[in-house]
């Protein structure tokens, strides 16, 4: 899924995100990849228990028709990405992830936070599309997300991901952990 999102963004989308964040495309692409990996792996961690998987699966229904790739500039000011991050990583966890990615990438944590908020709807939309296309229930979605998490752990930023997610979810284990901060009651992704 990680490669699909980068491919769907394409060079123009990556350049547009880079411009919105005040950086160049060469610096933006790996940062986008790290942000996507963090969001996707955060989703996988939230699916560690059946209740978390079911909640995320239900939220996917709200994103199945979304096309965040259509208007990249609108994502920079849309609050949907912040809501997704708050649900997936928690508010303090989102800040912690942005700081970890920023340190790893040598970027400003504010720009990384903005980038994470822009890529979160992309990750949700791509996963929702995959769920619809393959008729996945919550259990199958959780397995797919864990598979994605496992694949991302072998990338060049695998150690950074493990450290960031371990700090947010407690420990470096895959799945089964909950974010240290919970989203507000009734909040949907």
N, C-alpha and C positions, 0 to 999 in steps of 0.2 A: 504494500500500500504506500509505503514511504516513497518509492521510486515513481509510482503512479501520480502522486500529488505533485512532485517536482516536474514530471513530464507535462501534466495538465497545466501547471503554471506557465511553463515554457520560458524561453529567454526574456520575452517581453514582460511577463508577469513578475519574474524575478527582478528585472530592471526597475519595474514600477514600484515594487516593494522596497528595493534599495533606495530609490529616489525619495520615497515617502519617509524613510528612516534616516536619510542623510548619509548614506554609505554607497559603495560601489557594488555592482553585481557579483564581482569575485568574492567580496567579503560577505555579501548577503546570502549567497547560496548555502554555504555550510552552516550559517546561523539559522537559516530557515529549516534545514535538515535537522539540526539539533533541537529546535523548537518543536517541530513535528514529532520527532522521536519522543520527546518528553511528554507531549500531550497524549500520543498513542499509548505509550507505556503507562501513563497515569490512568488511562481508561482501563488498561489490562489489570492494573493493581486494584481498581475499584470493582472489578468483576471477580475478585477472590472469594466472595461469598455469594450464594444464590440471590439474596435480596439486592445486593449491589449490581449484579449482572442484570437482573430483571428491571431495576430502575433505569440503568443505562440503556437497555434494549427498548424500553418504553419511550425514553427521550429521543432515541434514534428515529422514531416515527415522525417526530416534529421536524426532522431535518432531511427526510427522504426526498423531498421535492426541491430542496435548496440548491442553488448554484452559486456558491461564493466566488467562483473563478470568473464570473461574468463581469464583476465590478470590483477590482482589487482596491481602488481608491476608497470606495465606500466602507471597506472593512477597517480602514484606519480610524474611522470615527464611530463605528457601530459598537454598541455595548454588548452585543450577543457574544462576542469572543470572551469578554470579561466574565460574563455569566457562566459560560462553559468552563473556563479556567477555575472559577470559584467552586463549581460543582466537582470537577475532576481532581483538582489539586488542593482546593481550599485557598482562601485568600492569602494567609501567610505562606502556604506552600507555593503558590504562584510567584510570590516575591522571591522566595528562596530559590526556586527553579530559575527565575530570571537572573538572579545574582550568580548562580553557579554557571549558567550558560555564558553570561557576560564575562566572567573570569576566564573560563575555558577559551572563549573566542576572542578575548581582548577587546570587547565592545562595552558600550555604556549599558548599564542594566535597565535604564528607562527605555532605550531603543529595543532591547531584547523583550521587555515586557509588552511593548506595543506589537512587536513581531509575533509573540506568542498569542496575543489576542487576535491577530489577523489570521494565523494559521489554524487556530482552534476550530472555527467554523468549517474550514476546508477538511480537517480530519473527520469531523462529525459527518459532513455531507458524503465524503468518500466511503466511510464505514457504513452509513445508512444505505447508500447505493449498493454496496457489497451485500449487506444483509438482505435487501429486497431481491436482488438478483439471484441469490443463493438460498432464499427462503429460510434464513437462519432464525432459530429461537435464541433465547438468552444464553443457553448452554453452548450452542454452536458459536455464537458471537464471542463469548468468553474464551473459548478455545482458539478462535482466530486471533483475538487480541493478544493472548499469551504467546502464540506462534510469532506474531509480529514483534512482541517484546523480546523474545528469544533471539530473533534475527537481528534486531537492533543492538543487542548486547555485544555482537561481534564487530560492530562498526568502529570507526576511528574514535568516536565519542562514547563508546560503551562504558568505559570506566567513569566518565563524567556522569552519564545517565544513572549508573548504579549508585554513585555517591549522592547525587541530587535526590533521586527517588527514595533511597534509603533514609535520607534525612527527613523527607516529607512523610513517608509511610512507616518509618521505623524498620530498620534492618534492611538487608539487601535481597531478601527472598522474593520470589515472583509470586504475585497473587496473595490473597488471604489477608493482606494488611489494609488498614483503613487510614485515610488522611488524619493527621493530628488535629486539624480543624474541620469541622463539618460545615456544609453549606447551610444557609438559613432554611428553617422549616418551610416546606411548601415550594421551595425554589426548584425550578426545572431547568434543565440544560437547554 
